[in-house]
Amino acid sequence: MLSATNPPELTLETGPTALSAALGSLPALKLHCGAQTPAAFNGFSAELDSLLHSAGVSDLGWRGKILVNGGDRLRWLNGMVSNAVQSLPEGQGNYSFLLSVQGRIQGDCYVYRRAGDLLLDTSIDQVPTLIRHLDHFVIMDDVELADVSRQWTSLSLAGPIAAQVLATLGVTPSTSALENACLTSVKIGEVPCTLIEIRKGVVPHYELWFEPDQVLAVWETLQAAGATACGLEAMEALRVLEAIPLYGIDLNDRDLPQETAQTRALNFSKGCYLGQEIVERIRSRGKVNRQFRQFALEGALPGHLPLELHSGDQAVGRITSVAGLPQVLALGFIRVEAAERNQEITYEGGVAIPLSSPPTVTRSST
């Protein structure tokens, strides 16, 4: 695979995740979003096959948490993010962007409404930046922000039989389609966990949050129940297949929300929030000049990223993420008129074909 009046002390750490530390020197580690996480366990192809056709468990210790407390938290945070907070039911969460006044994306997160507080889930490298951004707008509001990333770690459970793995352990996820992410208190073995149900992408996704010192117990229990240990490389390939952008890699602070194709992050009826004027102006205009897309690459595997896209001698976009599945897929931005002209789009080494939906990946015979 080729993001309070006196704010707390903010530092960016790049140490191992709880799982990496517990496993010791066995798996090779890779820096991802501010943390060292296992790159692979049993080989990329086998792990990706498990994620796509059975179930895989992987490290999410590179995710961080921001706690939002105080009597004004609902109203205040509703004015800070692009999705609805005040109308979010307790025990549910949704995906949001945090924007500048100019409507540029400053970061992304899931916002979860719990009894008595709000919890923001984002990549660990975004936590200091987002706390600074949010704290700037705490004026006379009864709001407190805290980095609580050290209180949690988490694992991902993904794949077509992920729900069966949980059922084996006595946990029954919801079988209905969920508009929002859903939080449930469960036990995995003897470990109390928060189960996050997120219906996204080409396979079902679940997350389990728990205290860091319990990570090996949960990791081993999920494998004993039928999940395959999967590393970052396979999970990143699944992300590219599902066309999910990652802030700091695919998205940055120059991008506008409607350019990202992530309509799940926007609510157009919630009222005013930071950057809303630009979002609404783009909505009323009905178009953007560039858009986030998935591409099939025909040619050489890119040796570096980002990589420019061209139509003739004109630069028309950039590739930001690449994965071999074994078909080589990529994510990136392209100018709308270039994608609609039906002309050849090239990159250094081959041709990039814009896709309208993720392709089907057949099961490996090995």
DAJO-V705502 format. One record per residue. N is the residue number from 1. RES is the residue in one letter. PHI is phi in whole degrees, 0 to 359 (none if undefined). PSI is psi in whole degrees, -180 to 180 (* if undefined). NEAR is the number of other C-alpha atoms within 8 Angstrom. Layout:
n;res;phi;psi;near
N;RES;PHI;PSI;NEAR
N;RES;PHI;PSI;NEAR
This chain:
n;res;phi;psi;near
1;M;none;121;7
2;L;268;*;7
3;S;none;*;10
4;A;none;159;8
5;T;297;-45;6
6;N;252;99;4
7;P;295;152;9
8;P;292;163;5
9;E;297;127;4
10;L;244;121;5
11;T;226;150;5
12;L;257;116;8
13;E;259;147;7
14;T;232;36;8
15;G;278;180;7
16;P;290;151;10
17;T;291;169;12
18;A;301;-40;11
19;L;293;-44;12
20;S;301;-44;13
21;A;294;-39;8
22;A;290;-33;8
23;L;281;-18;9
24;G;76;-141;7
25;S;270;3;5
26;L;296;-57;5
27;P;274;145;11
28;A;291;141;8
29;L;254;154;9
30;K;224;137;9
31;L;288;126;9
32;H;216;117;8
33;C;54;36;10
34;G;95;7;14
35;A;216;153;15
36;Q;270;119;14
37;T;231;152;17
38;P;301;132;13
39;A;280;-42;11
40;A;196;159;13
41;F;239;-56;10
42;N;240;20;8
43;G;102;139;7
44;F;304;-50;10
45;S;298;-45;8
46;A;294;-39;9
47;E;292;-44;16
48;L;297;-39;13
49;D;301;-40;11
50;S;295;-43;12
51;L;297;-36;16
52;L;274;-25;13
53;H;230;-7;10
54;S;219;-104;12
55;A;203;141;17
56;G;229;142;16
57;V;250;135;15
58;S;214;164;12
59;D;284;131;13
60;L;239;24;9
61;G;292;-8;13
62;W;276;3;14
63;R;269;146;12
64;G;241;170;14
65;K;226;138;14
66;I;240;123;14
67;L;268;133;13
68;V;242;115;13
69;N;242;171;11
70;G;113;157;9
71;G;294;-24;7
72;D;262;9;9
73;R;302;-41;13
74;L;293;-51;10
75;R;298;-45;9
76;W;295;-49;10
77;L;291;-30;9
78;N;301;-29;13
79;G;271;1;9
80;M;252;-22;11
81;V;238;165;13
82;S;276;-12;15
83;N;251;171;13
84;A;283;136;10
85;V;244;-47;11
86;Q;299;-35;7
87;S;268;2;5
88;L;288;124;9
89;P;295;149;6
90;E;300;137;7
91;G;88;9;11
92;Q;230;165;13
93;G;215;162;13
94;N;215;166;11
95;Y;269;137;11
96;S;219;156;14
97;F;258;151;15
98;L;252;128;12
99;L;243;159;15
100;S;276;174;10
101;V;300;-31;7
102;Q;277;5;7
103;G;81;10;14
104;R;276;145;13
105;I;285;119;16
106;Q;265;-13;11
107;G;168;176;12
108;D;220;162;11
109;C;192;164;11
110;Y;264;135;11
111;V;256;123;13
112;Y;246;130;12
113;R;264;117;14
114;R;246;173;10
115;A;293;109;6
116;G;95;-9;5
117;D;200;176;11
118;L;238;145;13
119;L;234;126;12
120;L;259;126;12
121;D;250;121;12
122;T;211;178;12
123;S;289;148;13
124;I;299;-31;14
125;D;285;-14;13
126;Q;272;-17;10
127;V;303;-52;13
128;P;300;-42;10
129;T;295;-43;8
130;L;290;-36;10
131;I;296;-43;13
132;R;300;-46;9
133;H;300;-48;8
134;L;290;-42;9
135;D;299;-31;11
136;H;300;-25;7
137;F;254;10;6
138;V;273;102;10
139;I;256;-83;6
140;M;250;23;4
141;D;269;145;7
142;D;277;82;8
143;V;219;136;13
144;E;233;136;9
145;L;246;140;12
146;A;212;138;9
147;D;277;111;10
148;V;246;25;10
149;S;302;-35;11
150;R;290;-15;6
151;Q;279;-12;7
152;W;227;154;11
153;T;222;172;16
154;S;207;157;13
155;L;235;149;13
156;S;261;140;13
157;L;234;114;14
158;A;224;150;13
159;G;134;165;15
160;P;300;-30;12
161;I;253;20;9
162;A;301;-40;16
163;A;296;-35;9
164;Q;293;-37;7
165;V;299;-45;13
166;L;295;-40;13
167;A;298;-36;10
168;T;302;-30;8
169;L;264;10;9
170;G;83;16;6
171;V;250;126;10
172;T;247;101;7
173;P;292;164;8
174;S;295;140;6
175;T;262;-7;4
176;S;269;158;4
177;A;294;135;6
178;L;252;128;8
179;E;288;-39;4
180;N;244;167;8
181;A;291;151;12
182;C;233;136;12
183;L;253;134;11
184;T;220;139;8
185;S;276;125;8
186;V;222;176;9
187;K;235;132;9
188;I;251;106;12
189;G;66;-121;8
190;E;255;8;5
191;V;262;121;10
192;P;294;131;9
193;C;223;159;11
194;T;258;121;11
195;L;269;126;13
196;I;252;120;12
197;E;260;117;12
198;I;233;114;12
199;R;268;96;9
200;K;214;155;7
201;G;77;-162;8
202;V;270;-12;5
203;V;226;159;10
204;P;295;145;12
205;H;233;136;13
206;Y;227;154;12
207;E;232;149;12
208;L;235;122;12
209;W;253;141;12
210;F;194;177;13
211;E;290;140;9
212;P;304;-33;10
213;D;286;-2;6
214;Q;258;8;9
215;V;296;-40;14
216;L;294;-39;10
217;A;299;-46;9
218;V;290;-43;11
219;W;304;-49;10
220;E;287;-36;8
221;T;296;-43;10
222;L;294;-38;13
223;Q;293;-41;11
224;A;297;-27;7
225;A;275;-3;10
226;G;122;0;8
227;A;271;145;14
228;T;266;136;10
229;A;294;126;11
230;C;231;143;14
231;G;260;-177;15
232;L;300;-40;13
233;E;300;-44;10
234;A;291;-39;14
235;M;293;-37;12
236;E;292;-36;10
237;A;296;-40;14
238;L;297;-40;11
239;R;299;-44;10
240;V;294;-42;16
241;L;301;-38;10
242;E;276;-2;9
243;A;58;44;11
244;I;259;116;8
245;P;286;152;11
246;L;244;126;8
247;Y;292;136;10
248;G;95;-17;8
249;I;243;-58;10
250;D;266;-35;11
251;L;246;151;11
252;N;210;-174;12
253;D;282;9;8
254;R;261;-11;6
255;D;272;149;10
256;L;258;148;10
257;P;306;-47;13
258;Q;289;-13;11
259;E;285;-19;11
260;T;273;-11;11
261;A;67;13;9
262;Q;262;69;8
263;T;296;-21;6
264;R;298;-17;7
265;A;270;-5;11
266;L;243;139;11
267;N;234;120;9
268;F;265;4;6
269;S;237;8;4
270;K;277;-14;7
271;G;103;-165;5
272;C;286;144;6
273;Y;204;166;10
274;L;299;123;13
275;G;89;-1;12
276;Q;297;-35;10
277;E;301;-42;7
278;I;290;-42;9
279;V;300;-43;12
280;E;290;-35;9
281;R;297;-42;8
282;I;294;-39;11
283;R;297;-44;8
284;S;291;-31;6
285;R;287;-29;6
286;G;83;11;6
287;K;200;159;6
288;V;235;164;9
289;N;273;-20;8
290;R;220;160;9
291;Q;212;150;13
292;F;281;130;11
293;R;221;164;12
294;Q;258;143;15
295;F;230;147;12
296;A;263;130;12
297;L;258;129;13
298;E;245;105;9
299;G;145;-155;7
300;A;288;145;6
301;L;292;126;7
302;P;304;137;9
303;G;268;-11;5
304;H;206;157;6
305;L;222;152;9
306;P;288;163;8
307;L;225;133;11
308;E;288;146;11
309;L;257;145;15
310;H;228;148;12
311;S;239;107;12
312;G;66;-128;7
313;D;260;11;5
314;Q;259;130;6
315;A;287;127;8
316;V;234;4;11
317;G;170;-167;11
318;R;211;147;11
319;I;265;134;14
320;T;240;-27;12
321;S;222;146;14
322;V;220;145;14
323;A;211;146;12
324;G;259;128;8
325;L;232;5;8
326;P;277;-15;4
327;Q;298;137;7
328;V;278;120;12
329;L;245;156;14
330;A;216;160;14
331;L;239;152;16
332;G;170;-170;14
333;F;248;148;11
334;I;216;146;14
335;R;294;138;11
336;V;301;-43;10
337;E;293;-30;7
338;A;291;-40;12
339;A;292;-30;10
340;E;272;-14;6
341;R;286;-15;6
342;N;60;34;6
343;Q;255;160;7
344;E;295;130;9
345;I;254;126;12
346;T;240;159;12
347;Y;225;172;11
348;E;295;94;8
349;G;124;-6;9
350;G;172;-158;10
351;V;245;138;11
352;A;250;123;13
353;I;252;115;10
354;P;297;136;9
355;L;252;149;9
356;S;268;-19;5
357;S;203;157;5
358;P;298;139;9
359;P;285;162;5
360;T;275;134;4
361;V;252;120;6
362;T;284;157;4
363;R;289;140;7
364;S;293;143;7
365;S;272;-7;3
366;T;266;*;2
